[in-house]
């Protein structure tokens, strides 16, 4: 169980960092991280870190083409967690 917790700490840190880097690149007009890559890290469990970055850096908060798949991932993960930890 501690490895699962460690995994989620690491993947959320990576997600937060990727969103932060993408925001920096966006403001400087440099090459961006693709939305597919950002959503993929969310799908692997980095949704919380991504959500924190979205709120802290006001990044990807207005773009519905990103928000809809993001929140679908979040709800799917919440349902999975509910059924896994339900006793």
Secondary structure, DSSP 8 states (H G I E B T S, - for coil): -HHHHHHHHHHHHHHHHHHHHHHHHHHHT-----HHHHHHHIIIIIHHHHHHHHHHHT-SSS-HHHHHHHHHHHHHHHHHHHHHH--
